[in-house]
């Protein structure tokens, strides 16, 4: 998507059918979460659980699914993450490394926030290094836009990716848009997410980076400043729509962009509901001692 309207580059998106209402619904759902009384004293616990659930969901969308409690147990035990064996009985080593990358990436987002605020492209490079560092890539491929001829994964079936020269130009354009626009956080998050999926800028783990960047926008722009929602869980709940909406975005045109932004807004609302569920689970626990 290329936005060329004068003034705020993303403002025209608010006039697309269904976008404003979907954004308002998402904001209302997050506001409800932020008013939960658990967050007054135990927000750090909710943030940590949201990060875990979001990382697991993001990895699932990348084709590396695992059960939440299995993952939690492996992480608490300090061991290596393992996934269920493939149908042929072989271990899914790459899937396990994707899950670990997603967990590290979500845990690292607070450290990336300052960089994101002045140089989104630099932040994206760091995020790819964190997400894909254990995937056995050539060191020159980590944190750098893919080169001509470099392989490119396509777990969502989006089709042929843009040429690397176009990728570089669009990354620069995306960074400028993020720093300039004043539209609601949900819209900015959707554009960042959709554009990174479309570009497949690094050729590997691009979905992990795209969804983490979308979460980072919601934090940075104050919609969810403590990262207590889990929009990635919303995308998993709407996973059939997720793939279809991403293809609509990549296909271009106002209708496709409207479909994508509305989908992302719905995922944000569902992610806020997941945050409320985490808060309620904490309430049911015994109060902390000491």
Backbone bond lengths (Angstrom), bond angles and torsions (degrees), N, CA, C in turn:
res aa  C-N    CA-C-N  psi(-1)  N-CA   C-N-CA  omega(-1)  CA-C   N-CA-C  phi
1 X - - - 1.463 - - 1.511 109.28 -
2 X 1.339 116.92 133.26 1.452 121.63 176.92 1.520 108.14 -120.23
3 X 1.320 116.53 120.95 1.456 121.51 -178.79 1.521 108.58 -101.25
4 X 1.336 117.79 121.79 1.467 120.73 -175.87 1.520 112.60 -123.95
5 X 1.332 117.30 6.06 1.464 119.88 -178.44 1.526 109.97 -66.10
6 X 1.340 117.75 144.36 1.465 120.46 177.51 1.518 110.60 -66.89
7 X 1.318 115.56 162.97 1.455 119.37 -179.64 1.512 110.17 75.76
8 X 1.319 116.99 -145.31 1.459 120.66 179.65 1.526 109.39 -63.91
9 X 1.320 118.65 122.26 1.461 120.45 -172.62 1.520 114.69 -66.53
10 X 1.320 117.82 -21.75 1.470 119.77 -178.17 1.526 112.98 -105.26
11 X 1.319 117.71 -2.86 1.464 119.93 -177.41 1.526 113.43 -56.13
12 X 1.338 120.11 -37.81 1.471 119.14 -179.62 1.528 114.03 -60.74
13 X 1.328 117.41 -22.41 1.466 119.17 -179.35 1.522 111.77 -65.65
14 X 1.322 117.44 -27.34 1.462 120.62 -178.97 1.525 112.02 -68.40
15 X 1.328 116.53 -18.08 1.465 120.14 179.86 1.525 112.78 -92.39
16 X 1.335 117.54 -3.54 1.462 119.63 178.52 1.524 109.97 -71.02
17 X 1.326 118.01 147.63 1.470 121.25 -175.55 1.532 112.66 -56.64
18 X 1.317 115.84 128.79 1.456 122.32 174.29 1.515 115.41 83.24
19 X 1.329 118.39 -11.92 1.463 120.12 -173.87 1.526 111.63 -70.33
20 X 1.316 117.95 -50.61 1.463 120.22 -176.16 1.528 111.82 -59.68
21 X 1.328 117.08 -41.87 1.466 120.08 -179.62 1.523 111.13 -66.67
22 X 1.344 117.08 -42.05 1.459 120.30 179.51 1.518 111.38 -64.23
23 X 1.323 116.60 -39.83 1.462 121.06 178.55 1.530 110.48 -65.03
24 X 1.316 117.18 -40.85 1.465 120.63 178.80 1.523 110.94 -64.27
25 X 1.331 117.35 -40.42 1.464 120.65 178.46 1.526 110.83 -64.05
26 X 1.323 116.39 -40.89 1.460 119.89 179.20 1.521 110.50 -63.85
27 X 1.320 116.41 -43.27 1.464 120.19 179.84 1.532 110.72 -62.40
28 X 1.313 116.80 -40.94 1.462 120.10 179.72 1.529 111.01 -64.05
29 X 1.337 117.00 -39.00 1.465 120.55 -179.86 1.525 110.77 -66.78
30 X 1.331 117.37 -41.50 1.465 120.03 178.73 1.525 110.48 -68.23
31 X 1.323 117.70 -39.87 1.461 120.22 178.09 1.528 111.01 -60.48
32 X 1.324 116.55 -38.53 1.470 120.03 177.12 1.521 110.55 -61.79
33 X 1.325 116.29 -43.16 1.458 119.95 177.54 1.528 110.80 -61.39
34 X 1.317 116.79 -46.26 1.465 120.31 -175.39 1.524 113.19 -66.10
35 X 1.329 116.88 -18.15 1.462 120.25 178.36 1.530 112.41 -87.82
36 X 1.330 118.05 -2.31 1.466 120.69 -177.64 1.525 110.38 -65.12
37 X 1.303 116.81 135.21 1.467 120.70 -173.72 1.520 113.42 -65.62
38 X 1.322 118.69 -24.34 1.460 121.01 178.30 1.527 110.96 -59.57
39 X 1.327 116.55 -32.99 1.458 120.06 -175.30 1.519 112.97 -70.49
40 X 1.329 117.22 -13.20 1.463 118.90 179.40 1.522 111.80 -67.76
41 X 1.344 117.31 -31.37 1.454 120.09 -175.83 1.526 113.73 -126.53
42 X 1.306 117.21 -19.95 1.465 118.52 -172.00 1.526 111.95 -128.20
43 X 1.307 116.18 32.53 1.460 119.48 -177.50 1.527 112.27 -63.62
44 X 1.346 117.20 -31.69 1.467 119.07 -179.22 1.527 111.04 -62.24
45 X 1.338 117.02 -35.89 1.456 120.18 178.13 1.521 110.94 -66.70
46 X 1.330 115.86 -40.21 1.462 120.00 179.73 1.522 109.92 -67.28
47 X 1.325 116.96 -40.59 1.462 120.85 177.98 1.520 110.78 -59.61
48 X 1.317 117.05 -45.60 1.462 120.97 -178.62 1.522 111.08 -64.26
49 X 1.317 116.43 -42.63 1.466 119.43 -179.85 1.519 110.82 -69.11
50 X 1.318 116.77 -37.96 1.464 120.17 176.58 1.521 110.80 -61.40
51 X 1.327 116.53 -41.14 1.464 120.22 179.19 1.519 110.95 -62.73
52 X 1.321 116.68 -42.52 1.465 120.08 179.92 1.525 110.92 -65.06
53 X 1.322 116.29 -47.24 1.463 119.10 -178.82 1.530 111.08 -66.25
54 X 1.314 115.80 -38.62 1.451 118.85 178.39 1.514 112.23 -65.98
55 X 1.337 117.34 -41.81 1.460 121.01 178.87 1.519 111.02 -63.47
56 X 1.316 116.57 -44.73 1.467 119.42 179.00 1.520 110.78 -60.86
57 X 1.343 117.00 -43.51 1.459 120.57 -179.19 1.526 110.89 -65.64
58 X 1.325 117.27 -40.89 1.456 120.69 -179.82 1.521 110.72 -63.59
59 X 1.320 117.12 -42.00 1.459 120.26 177.32 1.525 111.09 -63.16
60 X 1.321 116.45 -38.30 1.462 119.64 178.06 1.526 110.98 -60.61
61 X 1.319 117.14 -41.56 1.460 120.85 178.39 1.524 111.66 -67.27
62 X 1.319 116.48 -20.15 1.464 121.28 177.03 1.527 111.15 -89.22
63 X 1.347 116.38 2.46 1.457 120.48 178.40 1.508 114.61 94.45
64 X 1.346 117.58 14.30 1.464 121.52 -178.17 1.528 108.97 -125.17
65 X 1.310 116.56 79.30 1.455 120.64 -175.54 1.515 112.88 -89.44
66 X 1.331 115.64 146.58 1.456 122.23 173.63 1.512 108.21 -154.33
67 X 1.329 116.27 158.27 1.460 120.42 -179.85 1.532 109.52 -74.87
68 X 1.329 115.63 144.44 1.459 120.14 -177.08 1.518 111.63 -59.85
69 X 1.333 118.13 -47.19 1.464 120.00 -176.50 1.518 111.77 -69.28
70 X 1.315 117.09 -34.00 1.474 119.66 175.29 1.528 109.70 -61.74
71 X 1.319 116.15 -46.67 1.461 120.43 179.68 1.519 111.03 -63.50
72 X 1.314 116.83 -44.40 1.471 120.50 -179.92 1.529 110.18 -59.85
73 X 1.315 116.45 -44.94 1.460 120.19 -179.29 1.518 112.40 -62.96
74 X 1.331 116.70 -41.86 1.458 119.52 179.34 1.519 111.60 -65.29
75 X 1.318 116.87 -40.45 1.461 119.91 179.61 1.531 111.36 -67.92
76 X 1.335 117.04 -41.92 1.460 120.19 179.24 1.524 111.58 -64.96
77 X 1.325 116.25 -32.51 1.459 120.31 179.43 1.522 112.22 -78.14
78 X 1.330 116.35 -8.21 1.455 119.73 179.10 1.509 114.30 74.39
79 X 1.321 116.51 14.23 1.458 120.02 -178.45 1.515 112.68 -94.32
80 X 1.319 114.88 -179.71 1.457 121.18 178.01 1.517 109.72 -77.24
81 X 1.316 116.82 140.01 1.461 120.88 176.41 1.524 108.97 -70.32
82 X 1.311 116.39 132.27 1.464 122.06 174.25 1.521 108.36 -127.54
83 X 1.313 115.80 148.48 1.452 121.84 177.98 1.522 109.52 -110.35
84 X 1.317 115.09 167.11 1.459 119.61 174.55 1.527 109.21 -58.62
85 X 1.321 116.41 146.06 1.462 120.00 -178.66 1.522 111.47 -67.04
86 X 1.303 115.04 153.84 1.450 121.13 176.57 1.522 109.81 -67.34
87 X 1.334 116.66 165.58 1.472 119.35 179.41 1.524 113.64 -55.20
88 X 1.340 117.94 -29.30 1.466 119.56 179.51 1.522 112.78 -84.76
89 X 1.344 116.65 3.11 1.454 120.77 177.38 1.513 115.26 91.11
90 X 1.314 117.92 -4.53 1.459 120.74 -178.76 1.526 110.26 -83.04
91 X 1.327 116.95 151.13 1.470 119.18 178.88 1.523 111.26 -73.10
92 X 1.329 115.74 147.33 1.461 120.98 178.47 1.525 107.86 -94.58
93 X 1.323 115.70 77.23 1.457 120.43 -175.54 1.528 111.64 -66.81
94 X 1.323 116.34 -44.14 1.457 118.19 -177.95 1.525 111.32 -65.61
95 X 1.318 116.99 -39.65 1.455 120.23 176.93 1.515 111.37 -60.57
96 X 1.323 116.59 -41.48 1.465 120.28 179.07 1.520 111.18 -63.18
97 X 1.350 116.60 -38.27 1.462 119.22 179.35 1.525 110.68 -70.27
98 X 1.324 117.34 -31.81 1.465 120.05 174.90 1.526 110.89 -64.33
99 X 1.322 116.46 -42.65 1.467 119.86 178.54 1.523 109.93 -62.00
100 X 1.326 116.75 -46.02 1.470 119.64 178.80 1.526 111.04 -61.51
101 X 1.328 116.25 -39.11 1.455 119.42 177.95 1.508 112.23 -63.84
102 X 1.330 116.14 -40.50 1.460 119.92 178.38 1.520 111.04 -63.85
103 X 1.326 117.21 -41.49 1.466 120.91 179.12 1.523 110.49 -63.60
104 X 1.327 116.89 -45.72 1.470 119.90 178.54 1.520 111.23 -62.25
105 X 1.319 115.78 -41.77 1.459 120.19 -177.32 1.514 111.18 -62.66
106 X 1.320 117.28 -46.27 1.461 119.97 -179.33 1.526 111.21 -67.34
107 X 1.316 116.82 -34.20 1.465 119.59 177.69 1.518 111.57 -70.17
108 X 1.338 117.89 -23.56 1.456 123.04 -174.74 1.528 113.48 -92.88
109 X 1.326 117.93 -5.54 1.461 119.71 -171.41 1.528 112.81 -60.88
110 X 1.318 117.14 -34.86 1.458 118.88 178.38 1.520 112.36 -61.18
111 X 1.340 116.52 -31.41 1.463 120.92 179.12 1.527 111.75 -77.03
112 X 1.321 116.58 -20.75 1.467 121.09 -177.60 1.527 111.44 -88.84
113 X 1.319 116.92 -16.79 1.460 121.16 -170.65 1.527 112.78 -57.87
114 X 1.313 117.75 -45.28 1.468 119.95 -178.61 1.518 111.31 -61.74
115 X 1.320 116.10 -41.99 1.468 120.02 178.17 1.522 110.90 -64.46
116 X 1.319 117.16 -41.36 1.458 121.34 179.91 1.523 111.29 -57.93
117 X 1.319 117.14 -36.71 1.458 121.14 -174.16 1.530 113.42 -69.66
118 X 1.321 117.54 -20.74 1.470 117.88 178.61 1.519 112.82 -120.46
119 X 1.341 117.50 -19.04 1.462 120.08 -179.88 1.526 109.97 -151.82
120 X 1.340 117.28 81.67 1.461 119.46 -179.62 1.530 113.65 -54.89
121 X 1.323 116.77 -36.25 1.468 118.72 -179.08 1.528 110.96 -64.95
122 X 1.310 117.44 -40.48 1.464 120.89 177.22 1.526 110.53 -63.79
123 X 1.316 116.50 -40.77 1.460 120.40 178.62 1.524 110.84 -63.21
124 X 1.311 117.43 -41.30 1.466 121.09 179.15 1.520 110.91 -61.66
125 X 1.319 117.09 -39.32 1.461 120.32 178.46 1.530 110.56 -60.89
126 X 1.335 116.21 -45.28 1.461 118.99 178.56 1.526 110.76 -63.53
127 X 1.312 116.67 -40.47 1.453 120.11 -179.01 1.521 111.14 -61.90
128 X 1.329 117.55 -38.59 1.461 119.22 178.63 1.525 111.05 -67.40
129 X 1.323 117.26 -39.27 1.464 119.52 177.17 1.522 110.69 -58.93
130 X 1.318 116.63 -42.93 1.469 120.68 -179.56 1.524 110.97 -67.56
131 X 1.333 116.79 -43.90 1.463 120.94 -174.96 1.517 112.64 -72.04
132 X 1.333 117.51 -37.64 1.463 121.14 -170.35 1.519 113.54 -110.84
133 X 1.326 117.47 8.69 1.454 120.24 -173.64 1.510 115.26 -61.89
134 X 1.324 118.06 -23.81 1.468 120.63 -177.79 1.525 113.02 -108.57
135 X 1.320 117.04 17.59 1.466 119.97 -176.96 1.519 113.18 -91.07
136 X 1.319 117.02 6.26 1.451 120.10 177.59 1.512 114.45 76.36
137 X 1.324 117.07 24.06 1.455 121.16 -179.96 1.523 110.91 -78.70
138 X 1.309 115.12 158.34 1.456 120.31 170.04 1.528 107.84 -61.87
139 X 1.331 118.22 135.93 1.475 119.41 -179.70 1.522 113.78 -53.54
140 X 1.333 117.13 -30.53 1.463 119.98 179.81 1.522 112.63 -70.02
141 X 1.318 117.57 -14.33 1.462 121.06 -179.56 1.517 112.65 -91.58
142 X 1.322 117.98 -10.06 1.464 121.16 -177.88 1.521 110.40 -82.75
143 X 1.328 115.97 123.56 1.454 121.00 175.89 1.511 114.64 75.28
144 X 1.320 117.85 7.74 1.459 120.78 -179.11 1.531 109.71 -122.00
145 X 1.319 117.28 139.04 1.467 119.13 176.47 1.517 110.14 -55.03
146 X 1.321 115.96 143.41 1.467 120.33 -175.27 1.531 111.24 -61.06
147 X 1.312 113.68 146.88 1.457 121.34 -178.83 1.527 110.17 -90.29
148 X 1.309 115.67 167.29 1.463 121.41 175.77 1.529 109.00 -58.88
149 X 1.319 115.41 129.05 1.451 120.33 178.94 1.509 115.08 87.31
150 X 1.318 118.18 -8.13 1.463 121.08 179.83 1.522 110.09 -71.92
151 X 1.319 116.11 139.68 1.461 120.88 179.02 1.521 110.39 -62.14
152 X 1.326 115.65 150.63 1.464 121.03 -177.16 1.516 109.33 -138.36
153 X 1.321 116.88 120.36 1.468 121.24 178.81 1.525 110.57 -75.30
154 X 1.332 115.34 153.29 1.471 120.21 -178.22 1.526 110.05 -144.78
155 X 1.348 117.71 65.94 1.462 120.10 -175.93 1.525 113.95 -64.46
156 X 1.330 118.63 -21.46 1.462 121.18 -179.04 1.526 112.66 -95.93
157 X 1.318 117.68 0.04 1.448 120.03 179.66 1.514 113.44 65.12
158 X 1.334 116.62 45.33 1.464 121.14 -176.71 1.527 112.88 -84.93
159 X 1.316 117.43 -9.52 1.449 119.93 179.58 1.516 112.16 94.63
160 X 1.319 115.86 -169.28 1.461 121.04 -176.34 1.520 110.76 -61.13
161 X 1.329 117.83 134.95 1.474 120.86 -179.63 1.521 110.92 -79.62
162 X 1.316 117.52 164.07 1.461 120.52 175.40 1.525 111.39 -64.04
163 X 1.309 115.44 157.48 1.450 121.74 175.50 1.533 109.95 -61.45
164 X 1.345 118.24 143.89 1.469 120.27 -179.48 1.526 114.45 -53.88
165 X 1.327 118.77 -34.97 1.464 119.70 177.80 1.527 111.01 -65.10
166 X 1.316 116.70 -38.02 1.460 120.52 176.54 1.523 110.39 -68.11
167 X 1.327 116.34 -37.46 1.464 120.43 179.50 1.519 110.69 -58.07
168 X 1.315 116.63 -47.08 1.456 120.09 -177.96 1.524 111.29 -61.58
169 X 1.318 116.56 -43.89 1.468 120.06 -179.64 1.521 110.77 -65.29
170 X 1.320 117.54 -40.05 1.461 119.92 -178.06 1.521 112.09 -73.41
171 X 1.317 117.63 -30.36 1.463 119.74 173.69 1.523 110.56 -64.10
172 X 1.324 115.68 -42.61 1.465 118.94 176.77 1.524 110.52 -62.21
173 X 1.322 116.26 -43.13 1.459 119.93 178.88 1.512 112.42 -64.07
174 X 1.330 116.80 -40.43 1.463 120.50 178.26 1.526 110.44 -62.45
175 X 1.312 117.60 -42.30 1.464 120.78 179.02 1.523 110.79 -60.91
176 X 1.326 116.89 -42.43 1.466 119.65 179.29 1.519 111.22 -64.71
177 X 1.322 116.49 -41.14 1.462 120.39 179.86 1.521 110.78 -63.35
178 X 1.327 117.09 -45.60 1.464 121.08 -179.04 1.521 110.89 -59.19
179 X 1.316 116.91 -40.46 1.464 120.28 -178.30 1.521 112.87 -75.55
180 X 1.342 117.31 -21.13 1.467 120.05 -173.93 1.522 114.35 -99.46
181 X 1.313 117.91 -31.83 1.460 119.80 -168.42 1.525 112.78 -75.76
182 X 1.323 114.98 152.20 1.462 122.32 177.57 1.524 112.00 -121.31
183 X 1.309 118.68 13.05 1.466 120.53 -179.05 1.524 109.04 -71.37
184 X 1.332 118.56 167.19 1.461 120.91 -178.29 1.529 113.44 -55.99
185 X 1.315 115.11 150.80 1.464 121.91 -175.48 1.521 112.28 -56.88
186 X 1.317 117.38 -37.73 1.471 120.07 -177.85 1.520 110.77 -61.12
187 X 1.323 117.17 -39.15 1.466 120.49 179.81 1.521 110.49 -69.06
188 X 1.329 117.58 -45.76 1.463 120.73 178.91 1.531 110.16 -60.52
189 X 1.323 116.28 -44.08 1.461 121.35 179.43 1.527 110.76 -59.39
190 X 1.320 116.71 -43.25 1.464 120.51 -179.38 1.521 111.37 -64.88
191 X 1.324 116.85 -40.93 1.468 120.32 -179.75 1.528 110.40 -66.72
192 X 1.320 117.74 -45.25 1.459 120.84 177.46 1.518 110.51 -58.85
193 X 1.312 116.69 -47.59 1.459 122.82 -179.27 1.527 110.49 -60.93
194 X 1.314 116.61 -50.82 1.454 120.57 -177.33 1.507 112.98 -64.90
195 X 1.318 116.71 -41.66 1.462 120.02 -178.43 1.529 111.03 -66.59
196 X 1.312 117.84 -39.85 1.459 119.94 179.36 1.523 111.44 -69.15
197 X 1.318 117.39 -35.73 1.465 118.98 173.61 1.518 110.72 -63.70
198 X 1.330 115.76 -43.54 1.464 120.26 -177.87 1.526 111.41 -64.33
199 X 1.329 117.30 -41.26 1.459 121.39 -174.77 1.523 112.57 -74.85
200 X 1.369 115.88 -34.61 1.466 119.31 -171.49 1.530 108.51 45.95
201 X 1.327 112.88 56.84 1.463 121.20 -167.29 1.516 113.81 -60.65
202 X 1.328 117.50 -34.08 1.459 120.23 -174.79 1.529 113.11 -102.74
203 X 1.323 116.46 -17.51 1.458 120.27 178.44 1.514 114.30 89.54
204 X 1.336 117.73 -13.27 1.463 122.29 178.85 1.517 108.56 -148.67
205 X 1.317 116.43 145.98 1.475 122.19 178.27 1.522 112.65 55.31
206 X 1.333 117.60 23.22 1.467 119.85 -178.11 1.518 112.10 -65.13
207 X 1.324 118.01 -34.52 1.454 120.03 178.42 1.516 111.72 -65.36
208 X 1.342 116.71 -40.63 1.468 119.66 177.16 1.519 110.74 -59.40
209 X 1.329 116.08 -44.90 1.463 120.55 -179.27 1.524 110.43 -66.38
210 X 1.328 117.14 -42.23 1.469 120.74 -178.00 1.521 111.47 -62.36
211 X 1.319 116.99 -45.21 1.467 119.40 -177.78 1.524 111.68 -71.98
212 X 1.331 117.04 -35.03 1.460 119.32 176.35 1.527 110.89 -67.43
213 X 1.326 116.74 -38.83 1.463 119.89 177.58 1.523 110.72 -65.28
214 X 1.319 117.01 -38.71 1.461 120.12 177.40 1.526 110.91 -61.40
215 X 1.331 116.83 -41.48 1.471 120.80 176.41 1.523 109.93 -63.80
216 X 1.327 116.94 -41.48 1.457 121.43 -178.66 1.527 111.28 -60.39
217 X 1.323 116.98 -37.66 1.467 120.62 177.89 1.527 110.45 -61.51
218 X 1.322 117.49 -42.93 1.464 120.82 -178.93 1.526 111.00 -63.49
219 X 1.330 116.56 -34.94 1.463 120.76 177.26 1.523 110.06 -72.21
220 X 1.323 115.63 -50.50 1.460 121.23 -175.05 1.524 112.13 -59.61
221 X 1.331 116.84 -37.79 1.463 120.36 -174.47 1.524 113.10 -93.40
222 X 1.330 116.23 10.26 1.450 120.35 169.84 1.511 116.42 82.20
223 X 1.331 118.01 4.23 1.463 118.12 176.66 1.521 110.21 -69.18
224 X 1.317 116.02 -43.62 1.459 122.41 179.64 1.529 107.90 -135.08
225 X 1.321 117.32 71.92 1.468 120.44 -169.35 1.517 114.96 -62.87
226 X 1.337 118.25 -23.99 1.470 120.42 -179.97 1.529 112.41 -103.10
227 X 1.321 116.63 7.51 1.478 121.40 177.34 1.523 111.69 54.03
228 X 1.324 116.08 51.63 1.463 120.44 -178.88 1.531 112.66 -99.69
229 X 1.321 117.35 -4.88 1.463 119.93 174.27 1.524 109.03 -96.59
230 X 1.313 116.97 171.39 1.467 121.34 -177.85 1.527 109.33 -138.05
231 X 1.331 117.45 74.36 1.463 119.53 -177.43 1.518 113.84 -60.09
232 X 1.338 117.31 -25.16 1.466 119.84 178.07 1.523 110.92 -61.93
233 X 1.345 116.17 -34.86 1.463 120.04 176.48 1.523 110.18 -64.13
234 X 1.331 115.92 -37.58 1.457 119.76 176.06 1.510 112.03 -61.81
235 X 1.325 117.17 -40.80 1.463 119.85 178.29 1.527 111.27 -64.35
236 X 1.332 116.83 -36.28 1.466 119.55 177.34 1.528 110.49 -66.63
237 X 1.330 116.70 -42.23 1.464 119.36 178.13 1.528 111.09 -60.63
238 X 1.309 115.92 -31.88 1.468 121.83 -179.89 1.527 110.46 -107.02
239 X 1.339 117.11 36.18 1.464 119.38 -167.22 1.521 113.72 -62.67
240 X 1.317 118.28 -33.79 1.467 118.72 177.57 1.529 109.73 -67.45
241 X 1.306 116.19 -41.67 1.466 120.18 176.88 1.526 111.00 -67.01
242 X 1.322 116.89 -33.47 1.465 121.08 -178.49 1.524 110.82 -58.15
243 X 1.297 116.20 -51.40 1.459 119.63 -178.46 1.525 110.63 -64.48
244 X 1.318 116.31 -43.32 1.463 119.85 -178.85 1.529 111.11 -65.64
245 X 1.334 116.88 -41.96 1.460 120.38 -179.35 1.527 110.82 -67.89
246 X 1.334 117.33 -37.29 1.465 120.04 177.54 1.524 110.27 -63.24
247 X 1.326 116.62 -41.04 1.466 119.10 177.36 1.524 110.75 -65.39
248 X 1.324 117.06 -34.66 1.463 119.95 177.65 1.523 110.39 -65.15
249 X 1.322 117.00 -40.63 1.463 120.60 177.75 1.524 110.75 -62.40
250 X 1.323 115.54 -47.86 1.457 119.94 -178.39 1.522 110.87 -62.78
251 X 1.346 116.44 -34.12 1.455 120.47 -179.49 1.505 113.46 -66.73
252 X 1.333 116.68 -18.62 1.459 120.77 176.34 1.508 112.35 83.36
253 X 1.310 114.47 176.63 1.453 120.79 -179.79 1.506 111.70 89.39
254 X 1.317 117.19 150.00 1.470 121.37 -177.82 1.522 113.76 -58.30
255 X 1.330 117.82 -38.99 1.468 119.67 -178.06 1.523 111.00 -63.87
256 X 1.339 116.48 -41.61 1.454 119.73 179.23 1.513 112.40 -65.52
257 X 1.328 116.69 -41.03 1.457 120.48 178.61 1.530 110.23 -65.27
258 X 1.341 116.83 -41.76 1.468 120.40 178.86 1.521 110.76 -61.77
259 X 1.327 116.95 -42.30 1.466 121.07 177.53 1.522 110.95 -58.80
260 X 1.319 115.84 -44.53 1.463 120.57 -178.16 1.529 111.68 -66.59
261 X 1.317 117.90 -47.28 1.463 120.36 -178.40 1.533 110.23 -63.12
262 X 1.329 116.81 -42.34 1.468 119.56 178.62 1.525 110.70 -63.59
263 X 1.337 117.16 -39.93 1.465 119.66 176.97 1.528 110.80 -61.32
264 X 1.328 116.40 -46.85 1.466 120.05 -179.54 1.530 111.35 -61.69
265 X 1.321 116.56 -38.72 1.463 120.04 177.04 1.530 110.67 -62.41
266 X 1.320 117.34 -41.12 1.469 120.66 177.41 1.524 110.67 -63.44
267 X 1.336 116.86 -39.51 1.465 120.12 178.43 1.524 111.28 -65.46
268 X 1.328 116.82 -37.90 1.466 120.33 176.63 1.529 110.19 -62.37
269 X 1.318 116.61 -42.49 1.466 119.86 178.82 1.528 111.07 -63.28
270 X 1.334 116.98 -43.33 1.466 120.33 178.02 1.524 110.88 -66.83
271 X 1.331 116.97 -35.26 1.462 120.18 176.61 1.516 112.13 -65.14
272 X 1.327 116.38 -34.43 1.462 120.04 175.23 1.526 110.51 -67.08
273 X 1.316 116.11 -38.92 1.472 119.73 176.06 1.523 110.49 -61.64
274 X 1.328 116.97 -38.42 1.463 120.56 176.56 1.531 110.09 -63.02
275 X 1.324 116.77 -39.35 1.459 119.95 176.98 1.513 112.41 -62.78
276 X 1.323 116.24 -39.37 1.466 119.88 176.06 1.522 110.24 -62.56
277 X 1.328 117.19 -40.90 1.470 120.74 178.38 1.527 110.84 -61.36
278 X 1.322 117.19 -38.84 1.466 120.55 176.81 1.531 109.98 -63.47
279 X 1.320 116.42 -44.71 1.471 120.20 178.29 1.523 111.29 -59.54
280 X 1.317 116.30 -43.57 1.466 119.73 -179.29 1.522 110.97 -65.69
281 X 1.337 117.28 -36.66 1.455 119.96 177.91 1.531 111.23 -64.70
282 X 1.313 116.55 -38.12 1.469 120.39 177.57 1.528 110.58 -66.20
283 X 1.324 116.20 -38.34 1.474 119.39 177.22 1.501 112.45 -60.76
284 X 1.324 116.18 -34.17 1.469 119.71 -178.82 1.523 112.74 -75.30
285 X 1.332 116.17 -15.54 1.468 119.42 179.36 1.528 110.27 -76.75
286 X 1.304 115.60 163.93 1.463 119.51 172.93 1.519 109.01 -65.51
287 X 1.304 119.53 141.62 1.474 121.23 179.10 1.506 110.70 -61.22
288 X 1.348 117.24 147.48 1.468 119.72 179.35 1.514 111.40 -62.82
289 X 1.305 116.85 147.08 1.476 121.04 178.82 1.523 109.73 -104.65
290 X 1.333 114.22 165.37 1.452 119.40 176.77 1.492 111.96 88.55
